[in-house]
Amino acid sequence: MNHYSALVGLCLVWLLGACVKDHVDGPIEVSLERYPIPGDNFFPEGIAYDSTAGFFYVGSIGTGDILKVNVQTGQTSLFSAGASSNRPTCNGLKLDTKGRLWVCGGTQNKIQVLNPDGSLLKNWDLTSFATTGFVNDVILSDRYAYFTDSQNQHLYRIDVSTDQPGEVEEWLTFTQDQIPFATTGVNANGIELTEDQKYLIVVVSTSGKLYRIDTATKAISEIQLNTPVMAGDGLWLDRHMLYVSRNAVNQLFPVILSTDYLQGTVGAGFGENLLFNTTMAKAGPYFLVVNGQLNRRMGSTPPVLPFTVSRVRIP
């Protein structure tokens, strides 16, 4: 192989590995077992990790604020205020290769993308598609951002390949026969993308079922599991190992997927002292797991303060 071919090969490897910024592991040490999150009404939910800089971003269901946290020191700073960005609540988060942060607006039925300095780049109001909605989670390919709606039976998509993102589209609509939704509770929740970007994987929290969606044909197939992953929330896919954060169970669960992503074997749960864990981001040999405590938000039991993000070693 000549020097030019070697250089091209290295560039291709880098591009494939860096198509989604917070899916790349870095050498920065994740120093703390628990990262305190200030605020007695924060109720964290989404997380995105910048492995090259050693910071993670965590968003608030309670205020819409997004904090930036140093994984070495635990120091927190306000990255984007919910009030000034017209964002009263914040669910799933993802970083793209341009350093922009994609934000799911939850029950506000909105999507936002923020510049690397925290300023608002663009806002999408989805009421033209559905009067009410619950934009819950997001995953990025090298061209698109895909979003789940926990209330309505469709997925949204936005072109993210240019400096100015495209318009939102109702990319996929499905039926009760294809992906059944319960009349109450959280339905379509976490979303992931296979390494070859051929399939999306979605978990439905109310049923504990997983679904494979072809990004080219939009064909939907249920992934046959040995046991359901009830209360499945955030997902993380590493080749054919899918990790499911099960909030009401207070643990993470590995699911070994077949090569065609149509079969899955659920393994033993792991993670100690988690508190209604919602989403997670991979940081080297660990997951950074959000202790959302959303089950304590409306009830008579107060949350355990301070709110935290836990470091959980991956078995």
Backbone bond lengths (Angstrom), bond angles and torsions (degrees), N, CA, C in turn:
res aa  C-N    CA-C-N  psi(-1)  N-CA   C-N-CA  omega(-1)  CA-C   N-CA-C  phi
1 M - - - 1.482 - - 1.518 109.11 -
2 N 1.349 118.13 130.42 1.452 120.33 179.27 1.517 110.66 -79.52
3 H 1.322 116.08 172.43 1.462 120.88 -175.22 1.525 111.25 -64.81
4 Y 1.340 116.73 -36.30 1.473 119.54 179.96 1.532 110.67 -64.19
5 S 1.349 116.19 -46.02 1.461 119.70 179.90 1.517 111.55 -62.27
6 A 1.326 115.04 -39.60 1.468 118.44 178.78 1.518 111.16 -62.88
7 L 1.346 115.52 -40.68 1.464 119.67 179.90 1.515 110.80 -65.20
8 V 1.352 117.29 -42.94 1.457 120.70 177.78 1.516 110.82 -60.69
9 G 1.335 115.98 -42.93 1.457 120.07 179.24 1.508 112.44 -60.61
10 L 1.323 116.05 -42.97 1.462 119.63 179.03 1.523 111.23 -64.12
11 C 1.333 116.62 -39.04 1.470 120.45 179.47 1.514 110.62 -65.04
12 L 1.354 116.76 -40.66 1.456 119.42 178.70 1.510 111.58 -63.80
13 V 1.326 116.76 -42.21 1.465 120.41 177.30 1.509 110.54 -59.76
14 W 1.326 116.69 -43.66 1.467 120.16 -179.94 1.519 111.10 -63.39
15 L 1.349 116.46 -43.44 1.463 120.00 -178.00 1.513 111.15 -65.21
16 L 1.329 117.58 -43.06 1.454 120.50 179.47 1.509 111.25 -64.76
17 G 1.315 116.76 -37.22 1.461 119.99 -178.77 1.496 113.64 -76.60
18 A 1.344 117.52 -18.56 1.456 120.15 -173.28 1.518 113.70 -112.74
19 C 1.358 118.12 18.44 1.459 119.18 -175.98 1.511 111.40 -65.88
20 V 1.316 117.98 -27.35 1.457 121.31 174.18 1.518 107.18 -128.06
21 K 1.312 116.92 118.56 1.462 121.38 -168.38 1.523 112.85 -60.86
22 D 1.352 117.63 -42.56 1.454 118.05 -175.91 1.527 112.61 -86.58
23 H 1.354 117.50 12.54 1.455 121.28 171.31 1.532 111.23 -105.92
24 V 1.316 117.18 16.10 1.463 122.34 179.42 1.527 109.28 -112.83
25 D 1.328 116.25 126.19 1.463 120.31 178.93 1.520 110.40 -80.05
26 G 1.326 116.74 148.72 1.452 121.52 179.03 1.519 111.46 -129.72
27 P 1.330 117.41 172.49 1.466 121.43 -176.32 1.525 113.78 -84.85
28 I 1.327 118.44 -2.44 1.465 120.77 -174.98 1.529 110.11 -71.27
29 E 1.316 116.01 132.72 1.461 121.37 -176.43 1.520 111.31 -72.86
30 V 1.332 115.17 131.84 1.465 122.07 172.82 1.522 106.10 -90.57
31 S 1.331 117.03 99.32 1.464 121.88 -162.16 1.523 115.15 -82.96
32 L 1.314 118.65 -31.31 1.458 121.03 -170.46 1.525 112.03 -103.23
33 E 1.336 115.20 146.90 1.462 119.35 174.76 1.519 111.26 -75.49
34 R 1.341 115.77 -31.86 1.464 120.71 177.37 1.516 109.38 -139.52
35 Y 1.311 115.93 135.66 1.456 121.99 178.66 1.530 108.81 -106.91
36 P 1.340 117.86 111.36 1.469 120.33 -179.61 1.525 110.88 -67.63
37 I 1.312 115.65 137.72 1.460 122.98 177.72 1.524 107.69 -115.02
38 P 1.336 118.78 116.61 1.468 120.92 -175.49 1.527 112.15 -70.44
39 G 1.343 114.51 156.09 1.455 121.16 176.00 1.511 112.18 106.40
40 D 1.343 116.38 126.54 1.467 119.51 -177.09 1.526 112.50 -85.49
41 N 1.343 118.04 -1.74 1.460 121.39 176.17 1.531 110.85 -126.21
42 F 1.336 116.82 23.31 1.459 119.51 -174.05 1.534 111.37 -72.62
43 F 1.314 118.52 -48.07 1.462 123.79 -178.10 1.540 110.08 44.02
44 P 1.341 117.06 77.54 1.468 120.96 -176.97 1.525 111.79 -67.45
45 E 1.332 116.20 150.81 1.469 119.44 179.28 1.522 112.23 -136.95
46 G 1.337 118.25 -59.60 1.458 120.83 -177.18 1.521 112.39 -94.53
47 I 1.351 115.17 156.57 1.466 120.33 178.49 1.519 109.40 -147.66
48 A 1.335 116.03 145.12 1.466 123.12 173.55 1.515 107.33 -140.93
49 Y 1.334 116.71 138.54 1.462 121.22 -175.17 1.520 110.59 -117.14
50 D 1.324 116.20 127.87 1.465 123.31 172.85 1.522 107.40 -96.66
51 S 1.320 116.20 97.51 1.459 120.71 -173.98 1.523 112.60 -70.53
52 T 1.315 118.29 -24.87 1.459 120.80 -179.39 1.526 112.08 -76.17
53 A 1.332 117.17 -29.32 1.463 121.42 -178.88 1.522 112.91 -102.29
54 G 1.339 117.14 -18.16 1.465 120.08 179.78 1.515 113.63 78.46
55 F 1.325 116.76 33.74 1.460 121.71 177.07 1.524 109.09 -126.62
56 F 1.339 115.89 145.24 1.456 117.91 166.77 1.518 109.46 -118.72
57 Y 1.316 114.44 154.72 1.458 122.70 179.31 1.524 107.95 -111.37
58 V 1.320 116.76 134.86 1.455 120.57 -179.99 1.521 108.34 -133.82
59 G 1.337 115.78 135.40 1.456 121.05 -174.90 1.517 112.37 -108.90
60 S 1.327 115.62 158.54 1.458 123.04 -174.00 1.527 112.00 -108.75
61 I 1.340 115.20 129.64 1.459 120.73 169.90 1.524 109.76 -71.31
62 G 1.327 116.55 -34.04 1.459 121.12 -172.95 1.514 114.84 -76.75
63 T 1.345 117.62 -35.23 1.469 120.50 -173.58 1.518 114.13 -125.24
64 G 1.328 117.70 -16.58 1.457 120.76 -174.23 1.516 114.00 81.76
65 D 1.343 117.29 -3.23 1.461 120.69 177.95 1.525 110.96 -67.01
66 I 1.337 115.66 151.24 1.460 121.62 173.80 1.522 107.76 -124.46
67 L 1.320 115.94 124.40 1.454 121.84 -179.55 1.522 110.47 -102.69
68 K 1.329 115.26 152.74 1.462 123.47 174.27 1.523 107.17 -112.36
69 V 1.336 116.86 126.42 1.462 121.63 -172.47 1.521 110.22 -124.77
70 N 1.333 116.28 130.38 1.461 123.05 177.95 1.530 109.15 -80.14
71 V 1.355 118.11 122.82 1.459 120.35 -175.76 1.526 112.74 -74.49
72 Q 1.329 117.90 -14.94 1.456 120.00 178.17 1.523 112.25 -88.61
73 T 1.319 116.62 -38.54 1.471 120.22 -175.37 1.521 113.81 -108.34
74 G 1.329 117.48 -20.62 1.459 120.84 -174.76 1.516 113.68 80.50
75 Q 1.331 117.85 1.91 1.460 120.83 -179.44 1.519 110.11 -65.90
76 T 1.353 115.27 134.70 1.449 120.88 -179.50 1.522 110.94 -112.15
77 S 1.322 115.99 150.10 1.463 122.12 173.95 1.517 107.88 -144.57
78 L 1.319 116.06 154.72 1.457 120.78 178.79 1.522 109.04 -78.96
79 F 1.322 116.29 117.25 1.459 121.69 179.79 1.527 110.72 -87.68
80 S 1.323 116.78 -42.75 1.461 121.30 -179.16 1.524 108.71 -152.57
81 A 1.332 116.19 122.07 1.464 121.01 179.64 1.523 110.01 -79.60
82 G 1.320 115.85 132.64 1.450 119.89 179.80 1.519 112.74 -62.60
83 A 1.332 116.88 -42.04 1.464 120.89 -175.96 1.525 111.69 -63.24
84 S 1.322 117.46 -45.68 1.465 120.41 -176.85 1.526 112.28 -73.99
85 S 1.342 117.13 -18.05 1.463 121.02 178.71 1.526 112.33 -100.43
86 N 1.341 116.05 9.37 1.470 120.88 -177.83 1.527 110.42 54.52
87 R 1.348 114.84 48.20 1.458 121.71 -176.10 1.533 108.45 -133.45
88 P 1.334 118.59 89.41 1.460 120.07 -177.40 1.523 114.45 -74.90
89 T 1.326 117.35 -15.45 1.463 120.14 179.97 1.521 109.05 -148.22
90 C 1.324 115.96 157.55 1.467 120.91 -173.85 1.521 108.96 -145.48
91 N 1.330 116.47 125.30 1.463 120.93 176.94 1.529 109.92 -110.54
92 G 1.330 118.57 -121.50 1.453 121.10 -173.00 1.524 114.18 -60.91
93 L 1.353 115.81 148.49 1.458 123.72 179.79 1.527 109.28 -132.26
94 K 1.325 116.76 145.47 1.460 121.64 170.21 1.523 109.53 -149.51
95 L 1.336 116.35 142.69 1.459 123.21 173.32 1.521 109.71 -95.61
96 D 1.342 116.85 139.54 1.455 119.28 173.12 1.526 110.30 -102.04
97 T 1.320 117.03 179.62 1.458 121.42 -174.63 1.526 112.80 -70.75
98 K 1.313 117.07 -13.85 1.464 121.52 176.50 1.529 112.00 -90.63
99 G 1.328 116.71 4.42 1.457 120.87 -179.88 1.510 114.01 79.86
100 R 1.335 117.42 9.82 1.464 121.48 178.60 1.526 109.96 -84.88
101 L 1.311 115.69 144.59 1.457 120.99 -179.03 1.519 109.52 -105.52
102 W 1.334 115.90 122.15 1.458 122.59 178.66 1.517 109.27 -93.31
103 V 1.332 115.73 132.55 1.463 121.78 -169.63 1.524 109.97 -126.11
104 C 1.327 116.30 126.14 1.466 122.26 174.26 1.522 109.15 -88.61
105 G 1.320 116.00 128.17 1.460 121.28 -175.33 1.504 115.65 -87.71
106 G 1.337 118.73 9.21 1.456 121.42 174.07 1.518 112.70 56.39
107 T 1.323 115.75 -133.57 1.462 121.48 -175.97 1.529 112.91 -70.50
108 Q 1.325 118.06 -7.95 1.466 120.46 174.99 1.526 111.97 -78.16
109 N 1.351 116.11 -6.77 1.459 121.46 174.78 1.534 111.60 59.95
110 K 1.332 115.37 43.73 1.457 121.48 -178.35 1.527 110.63 -133.14
111 I 1.320 114.56 160.46 1.460 123.29 170.62 1.520 107.08 -129.84
112 Q 1.325 116.68 139.47 1.461 121.15 174.97 1.519 109.79 -132.05
113 V 1.331 115.49 155.72 1.458 121.08 168.66 1.523 107.28 -131.13
114 L 1.335 115.19 133.63 1.457 122.23 -176.71 1.520 110.76 -109.47
115 N 1.316 115.51 145.29 1.458 121.30 173.93 1.531 109.91 -69.32
116 P 1.344 117.78 165.61 1.465 120.00 179.09 1.525 114.76 -59.33
117 D 1.348 117.51 -19.82 1.468 119.97 177.32 1.525 112.81 -91.37
118 G 1.330 117.50 3.24 1.461 121.46 178.16 1.511 114.51 94.00
119 S 1.320 118.10 -9.15 1.455 120.43 179.01 1.532 110.40 -73.53
120 L 1.319 115.45 154.54 1.459 120.96 -177.47 1.518 110.35 -77.48
121 L 1.338 116.58 122.98 1.452 121.44 176.49 1.528 111.00 -89.02
122 K 1.342 116.24 -45.93 1.456 118.98 -177.45 1.527 109.36 -157.87
123 N 1.325 115.29 149.35 1.462 123.05 179.73 1.529 108.60 -130.66
124 W 1.322 116.53 134.75 1.458 121.73 175.89 1.526 109.20 -118.40
125 D 1.322 116.81 124.31 1.463 122.83 173.56 1.525 107.07 -97.47
126 L 1.333 117.12 122.87 1.459 121.32 -171.06 1.524 113.42 -97.31
127 T 1.315 117.91 12.45 1.466 119.81 -177.35 1.530 112.24 -65.72
128 S 1.316 118.21 -19.05 1.467 119.33 176.38 1.531 111.53 -71.09
129 F 1.340 117.10 -21.81 1.461 121.60 176.53 1.528 111.31 -90.45
130 A 1.345 116.13 -39.81 1.465 121.68 -179.89 1.521 108.31 -153.31
131 T 1.329 116.14 132.56 1.466 120.57 -176.84 1.513 111.31 -57.60
132 T 1.318 116.07 -41.87 1.457 121.68 174.74 1.514 108.64 -126.67
133 G 1.316 116.84 153.09 1.452 121.23 179.75 1.509 111.29 -164.14
134 F 1.328 116.14 176.50 1.465 122.36 -178.67 1.523 107.14 -143.08
135 V 1.333 116.06 84.42 1.463 121.39 179.97 1.529 107.85 -75.35
136 N 1.323 116.12 109.23 1.460 120.04 -164.27 1.515 114.81 -104.59
137 D 1.337 118.37 -46.01 1.465 119.00 -174.18 1.521 109.89 -146.06
138 V 1.342 115.51 164.14 1.456 122.78 -173.96 1.518 109.60 -143.00
139 I 1.341 115.58 146.40 1.454 122.01 171.09 1.520 107.66 -136.61
140 L 1.332 116.33 149.57 1.459 122.22 -175.35 1.519 111.76 -116.76
141 S 1.332 115.67 133.11 1.456 120.93 166.32 1.523 107.24 -99.36
142 D 1.326 117.06 -171.27 1.464 118.33 178.35 1.526 112.24 -75.36
143 R 1.354 116.72 -6.49 1.462 119.02 178.86 1.534 113.40 -128.20
144 Y 1.334 117.34 -31.79 1.457 119.42 -171.20 1.528 112.36 -126.38
145 A 1.330 114.13 155.54 1.460 122.28 165.12 1.522 107.10 -108.52
146 Y 1.331 116.45 131.24 1.459 122.68 178.80 1.532 108.83 -113.27
147 F 1.333 116.15 138.58 1.460 121.36 -174.76 1.531 111.09 -127.54
148 T 1.325 116.55 138.71 1.459 121.19 173.11 1.523 110.09 -91.60
149 D 1.317 114.88 152.45 1.460 123.20 173.24 1.527 105.88 -124.09
150 S 1.322 116.99 115.24 1.459 121.14 -175.26 1.522 113.36 -76.46
151 Q 1.318 116.28 -5.78 1.465 120.72 -176.86 1.530 112.33 -111.33
152 N 1.325 116.75 -35.44 1.466 121.44 -176.40 1.525 110.33 -114.36
153 Q 1.333 115.77 147.71 1.461 120.82 -172.93 1.526 112.33 -86.43
154 H 1.322 114.17 68.59 1.455 119.69 174.16 1.524 110.12 -157.92
155 L 1.334 115.22 166.42 1.455 123.22 172.58 1.520 108.06 -118.54
156 Y 1.326 116.13 140.60 1.462 121.84 175.07 1.525 109.72 -96.30
157 R 1.357 115.10 158.34 1.456 119.76 177.42 1.530 109.35 -145.25
158 I 1.356 115.80 142.48 1.459 122.91 177.31 1.522 108.48 -134.51
159 D 1.325 116.81 136.35 1.462 121.65 175.28 1.531 108.63 -74.18
160 V 1.335 116.60 122.65 1.469 121.58 -176.06 1.527 111.88 -114.96
161 S 1.336 117.33 11.57 1.467 120.46 -170.95 1.523 113.75 -79.81
162 T 1.337 117.53 -12.97 1.462 120.74 -178.10 1.525 110.42 -113.11
163 D 1.324 115.81 168.91 1.462 120.13 180.00 1.521 111.61 -63.20
164 Q 1.318 116.99 -34.60 1.460 121.01 175.56 1.521 108.07 -105.18
165 P 1.332 118.94 109.76 1.471 121.13 -176.07 1.524 111.69 -59.28
166 G 1.336 115.16 154.53 1.453 121.14 179.96 1.514 112.84 -77.37
167 E 1.318 115.57 -172.26 1.458 120.93 178.29 1.527 110.06 -84.58
168 V 1.301 115.47 155.45 1.456 120.21 179.39 1.520 109.43 -77.23
169 E 1.327 115.90 143.66 1.461 120.96 175.60 1.524 109.62 -130.94
170 E 1.317 115.42 147.95 1.465 120.36 172.40 1.519 105.97 -81.61
171 W 1.330 114.79 90.62 1.463 121.20 -166.77 1.522 112.54 -72.62
172 L 1.321 117.40 -38.42 1.465 121.16 -175.60 1.522 109.39 -140.38
173 T 1.319 115.84 131.47 1.465 122.21 171.87 1.523 107.40 -119.38
174 F 1.332 116.72 134.30 1.460 120.02 -177.62 1.526 110.35 -129.10
175 T 1.317 115.47 167.09 1.459 122.47 -175.01 1.524 111.07 -107.89
176 Q 1.340 115.39 174.52 1.465 120.95 175.61 1.525 111.41 -63.88
177 D 1.322 116.87 -31.11 1.469 119.57 178.13 1.526 110.96 -70.08
178 Q 1.334 116.34 -32.89 1.468 119.46 -177.95 1.528 112.39 -82.20
179 I 1.328 117.41 -51.94 1.466 122.61 177.17 1.523 107.41 -138.61
180 P 1.334 117.77 97.12 1.461 120.20 -177.47 1.532 112.10 -66.31
181 F 1.327 115.28 134.89 1.462 122.89 173.43 1.525 109.07 -109.03
182 A 1.324 116.06 142.36 1.463 120.88 172.14 1.522 109.40 -80.62
183 T 1.332 116.42 156.05 1.469 119.85 -179.25 1.517 111.85 -72.34
184 T 1.327 117.84 -24.00 1.460 121.95 176.57 1.522 109.16 -130.58
185 G 1.326 115.65 160.88 1.457 120.82 178.56 1.514 112.48 91.79
186 V 1.335 115.77 -177.94 1.465 123.15 -178.12 1.529 108.64 -92.63
187 N 1.310 117.17 124.05 1.459 121.52 -177.77 1.529 110.81 -97.38
188 A 1.338 119.57 -111.80 1.465 120.86 179.53 1.526 109.32 -59.00
189 N 1.322 116.32 127.50 1.460 120.42 -172.37 1.529 109.81 -129.16
190 G 1.329 117.86 -103.71 1.457 121.07 -177.14 1.519 112.46 -65.79
191 I 1.340 115.27 151.08 1.462 121.13 -178.57 1.527 108.69 -140.57
192 E 1.333 116.11 140.67 1.454 122.43 178.12 1.523 110.06 -136.18
193 L 1.336 115.62 172.09 1.452 123.29 -177.13 1.516 108.67 -134.40
194 T 1.336 116.97 133.93 1.459 119.64 179.53 1.526 110.33 -70.11
195 E 1.310 115.36 160.12 1.464 121.16 -173.46 1.525 112.44 -58.95
196 D 1.329 116.87 -35.03 1.459 120.43 179.01 1.525 112.54 -85.50
197 Q 1.339 117.03 2.88 1.466 125.10 178.84 1.527 112.46 61.37
198 K 1.326 116.28 21.66 1.463 120.76 -179.94 1.517 112.14 -83.45
199 Y 1.352 116.13 -31.17 1.460 118.96 -174.83 1.535 111.35 -131.21
200 L 1.324 114.95 145.40 1.451 122.52 164.15 1.520 107.97 -95.78
201 I 1.327 116.20 148.84 1.462 121.35 172.67 1.519 107.68 -123.21
202 V 1.336 116.31 128.77 1.459 122.54 -176.53 1.525 109.02 -126.02
203 V 1.331 116.59 139.38 1.460 121.25 174.42 1.527 108.97 -107.01
204 V 1.329 116.01 138.93 1.467 122.48 173.25 1.521 107.21 -104.73
205 S 1.324 115.69 114.40 1.465 120.51 -172.33 1.521 112.85 -63.29
206 T 1.329 117.43 -40.28 1.460 120.77 -174.16 1.527 112.59 -67.47
207 S 1.326 117.71 -30.57 1.468 120.94 -177.85 1.518 113.10 -104.52
208 G 1.330 117.64 -19.94 1.453 120.73 -175.65 1.517 112.94 74.18
209 K 1.338 117.28 18.31 1.456 121.08 -178.88 1.528 110.88 -97.66
210 L 1.337 114.87 152.24 1.457 122.62 176.09 1.523 109.11 -113.37
211 Y 1.351 114.93 146.67 1.461 120.15 -179.31 1.523 110.07 -132.00
212 R 1.343 114.39 141.55 1.453 122.58 175.18 1.526 108.36 -103.67
213 I 1.346 116.39 128.27 1.464 121.44 -178.42 1.526 108.56 -123.04
214 D 1.314 116.76 123.37 1.462 122.55 -179.49 1.527 108.86 -74.41
215 T 1.333 117.74 123.33 1.472 120.73 -176.29 1.525 112.16 -73.10
216 A 1.336 118.31 -17.74 1.463 121.25 179.40 1.524 111.87 -91.56
217 T 1.330 116.71 -46.09 1.470 120.90 -174.67 1.525 113.29 -101.11
218 K 1.332 117.40 -14.60 1.468 124.39 -175.70 1.536 113.24 68.77
219 A 1.336 116.59 13.32 1.466 120.31 177.98 1.528 109.94 -65.53
220 I 1.321 116.64 138.10 1.465 123.55 -176.33 1.519 109.33 -113.08
221 S 1.337 117.04 130.62 1.464 122.28 177.07 1.520 109.01 -134.19
222 E 1.315 116.82 136.38 1.466 119.61 173.10 1.521 109.36 -75.26
223 I 1.310 116.88 135.19 1.463 122.33 174.42 1.519 107.45 -83.54
224 Q 1.309 117.32 119.70 1.456 121.49 -175.85 1.528 109.93 -77.98
225 L 1.342 115.96 118.46 1.460 122.66 -176.91 1.523 110.85 -109.03
226 N 1.337 116.44 152.61 1.453 120.33 174.41 1.520 111.88 -74.10
227 T 1.331 116.42 -21.39 1.460 122.27 175.32 1.530 107.91 -158.08
228 P 1.328 118.27 143.37 1.462 119.11 -178.14 1.521 112.17 -70.16
229 V 1.308 115.71 156.17 1.462 121.81 177.39 1.536 108.09 -106.00
230 M 1.330 114.66 67.65 1.454 120.99 -178.30 1.529 110.33 -55.87
231 A 1.330 115.87 146.59 1.470 122.43 -178.95 1.525 111.53 62.44
232 G 1.342 116.45 26.59 1.461 119.75 175.91 1.518 110.55 -65.57
233 D 1.315 116.06 132.38 1.463 121.78 -175.95 1.530 108.22 -121.34
234 G 1.322 118.67 -105.67 1.454 121.00 179.13 1.518 112.50 -70.14
235 L 1.343 115.64 149.96 1.463 122.60 177.83 1.526 109.92 -122.52
236 W 1.334 114.87 151.28 1.469 120.47 170.68 1.519 107.57 -142.16
237 L 1.334 117.05 124.24 1.455 122.00 -177.47 1.514 110.57 -110.52
238 D 1.336 115.77 125.87 1.454 123.07 175.87 1.525 107.12 -122.77
239 R 1.344 115.62 96.45 1.463 122.70 -174.19 1.542 109.65 58.32
240 H 1.334 118.29 -107.51 1.462 120.00 -179.81 1.528 112.01 -110.94
241 M 1.310 116.17 17.08 1.470 120.43 173.89 1.520 108.14 -109.39
242 L 1.315 115.07 115.20 1.461 121.21 178.26 1.516 108.80 -103.06
243 Y 1.325 116.68 130.57 1.463 121.53 175.53 1.524 108.54 -106.28
244 V 1.318 115.65 132.10 1.459 122.20 -177.41 1.519 109.16 -117.56
245 S 1.319 116.61 123.20 1.462 121.51 173.66 1.525 107.41 -85.69
246 R 1.330 116.37 116.07 1.471 121.24 -178.08 1.528 107.99 -106.56
247 N 1.329 114.81 102.68 1.460 119.86 -168.28 1.523 114.35 -62.40
248 A 1.326 118.21 -47.74 1.466 120.69 -176.32 1.526 112.64 -71.96
249 V 1.356 115.61 -15.55 1.471 120.57 -179.50 1.526 110.88 -93.88
250 N 1.327 117.52 -14.96 1.466 123.30 179.10 1.530 113.34 62.76
251 Q 1.330 116.33 35.98 1.460 120.99 177.44 1.525 110.60 -152.22
252 L 1.343 114.80 167.18 1.452 123.10 172.24 1.526 108.54 -103.98
253 F 1.332 116.98 146.11 1.457 120.57 -177.74 1.530 110.48 -129.75
254 P 1.346 116.92 129.81 1.469 119.51 175.21 1.524 110.30 -81.96
255 V 1.323 116.25 143.79 1.463 122.36 174.70 1.529 107.10 -128.50
256 I 1.326 116.62 114.28 1.459 121.31 178.07 1.524 107.59 -83.02
257 L 1.331 116.38 117.50 1.456 122.10 -176.70 1.521 111.55 -98.88
258 S 1.318 116.28 147.20 1.457 121.72 175.89 1.527 109.92 -70.00
259 T 1.328 116.45 168.28 1.460 120.28 -175.86 1.524 112.41 -63.18
260 D 1.353 117.19 -26.38 1.471 120.23 178.05 1.525 112.09 -96.57
261 Y 1.322 117.45 4.09 1.467 123.56 177.79 1.535 112.38 62.55
262 L 1.323 117.02 28.89 1.467 119.86 179.74 1.514 113.25 -109.09
263 Q 1.331 116.97 -7.93 1.462 121.89 177.50 1.517 108.15 -130.31
264 G 1.329 116.70 146.32 1.451 120.51 178.98 1.510 112.36 -146.12
265 T 1.326 115.35 137.07 1.461 121.24 177.01 1.518 108.46 -112.72
266 V 1.327 116.06 118.47 1.456 121.94 -177.55 1.519 109.19 -85.41
267 G 1.333 116.18 127.09 1.453 121.79 -179.96 1.521 112.60 -95.91
268 A 1.332 115.22 -167.75 1.463 121.31 -177.39 1.525 110.58 -75.52
269 G 1.320 115.19 144.53 1.458 120.45 178.50 1.516 112.14 -71.68
270 F 1.337 116.16 155.94 1.462 121.16 177.34 1.518 109.17 -144.92
271 G 1.329 114.81 166.38 1.459 121.52 -176.58 1.517 110.10 104.36
272 E 1.339 116.23 124.79 1.460 121.05 -176.88 1.523 111.24 -109.38
273 N 1.322 114.31 146.84 1.474 122.12 173.73 1.523 112.95 58.60
274 L 1.319 117.03 32.35 1.450 120.54 174.54 1.522 109.38 -81.71
275 L 1.329 115.76 150.34 1.463 121.58 -175.39 1.523 109.81 -124.80
276 F 1.344 115.81 95.25 1.463 122.37 -178.19 1.528 109.38 47.01
277 N 1.338 114.30 60.70 1.466 121.91 -176.75 1.525 110.49 -65.73
278 T 1.327 115.13 129.56 1.462 120.40 -177.05 1.524 110.80 -99.71
279 T 1.322 118.04 -82.67 1.461 121.41 -176.77 1.518 111.33 -113.49
280 M 1.337 115.56 170.11 1.460 119.64 179.30 1.511 110.25 -148.01
281 A 1.324 115.77 161.69 1.456 123.05 174.78 1.521 108.00 -134.75
282 K 1.321 117.08 142.96 1.458 121.04 -178.09 1.520 109.85 -84.69
283 A 1.328 115.80 134.44 1.462 122.61 178.62 1.523 107.94 -137.00
284 G 1.345 116.52 91.83 1.453 120.40 -176.67 1.519 111.07 63.37
285 P 1.347 118.52 -126.78 1.466 120.71 -179.04 1.526 113.43 -83.73
286 Y 1.332 117.14 7.86 1.459 121.59 -174.82 1.524 111.66 -121.31
287 F 1.331 114.15 161.48 1.446 122.09 160.17 1.520 108.36 -105.47
288 L 1.315 116.03 138.95 1.455 122.00 167.04 1.514 106.17 -93.29
289 V 1.324 116.52 112.16 1.463 122.39 -169.39 1.526 110.07 -111.99
290 V 1.325 115.54 127.06 1.464 121.16 -178.53 1.525 110.09 -82.01
291 N 1.326 116.06 121.91 1.468 121.67 174.27 1.533 108.18 -89.56
292 G 1.324 115.08 85.41 1.459 120.58 -170.66 1.517 115.02 -69.91
293 Q 1.343 116.70 -33.87 1.469 122.19 -177.77 1.538 111.67 53.05
294 L 1.321 117.13 32.83 1.460 119.89 -178.07 1.520 112.34 -66.15
295 N 1.340 117.43 -20.99 1.461 121.01 176.34 1.525 112.41 -70.63
296 R 1.329 116.61 -11.49 1.464 120.77 179.56 1.527 112.04 -106.72
297 R 1.319 116.23 6.68 1.460 118.36 -174.48 1.527 112.61 -75.56
298 M 1.317 117.43 -41.22 1.465 121.39 -175.21 1.519 113.32 -105.66
299 G 1.326 117.68 -14.49 1.458 120.43 -174.79 1.517 113.45 -84.87
300 S 1.330 114.86 -172.47 1.463 120.96 -179.05 1.520 112.68 -83.02
301 T 1.363 117.78 -14.58 1.462 121.63 -179.89 1.517 109.60 -87.42
302 P 1.328 118.23 119.38 1.463 120.02 -178.30 1.533 111.07 -73.25
303 P 1.326 117.56 157.93 1.468 119.84 177.62 1.523 111.48 -71.31
304 V 1.329 114.81 156.15 1.457 120.96 173.04 1.516 107.58 -79.42
305 L 1.325 116.22 122.21 1.466 120.65 -178.72 1.526 111.03 -106.83
306 P 1.324 118.75 147.50 1.458 125.26 -1.42 1.519 111.75 -75.36
307 F 1.351 116.39 158.75 1.451 119.77 168.84 1.529 108.36 -62.15
308 T 1.320 115.85 153.12 1.469 119.20 -175.03 1.522 112.58 -141.74
309 V 1.316 114.54 159.74 1.454 124.59 163.83 1.515 106.81 -115.95
310 S 1.338 117.51 125.86 1.468 121.93 -174.97 1.520 111.63 -97.81
311 R 1.323 114.86 144.51 1.464 122.37 170.06 1.526 107.77 -90.27
312 V 1.319 117.18 119.32 1.468 122.03 -177.95 1.523 108.52 -122.17
313 R 1.323 116.39 121.00 1.471 119.17 178.30 1.519 109.92 -70.25
314 I 1.326 115.54 136.11 1.464 121.38 179.32 1.526 109.25 -83.08
315 P 1.324 118.46 124.38 1.476 120.69 -177.67 1.525 112.26 -60.65
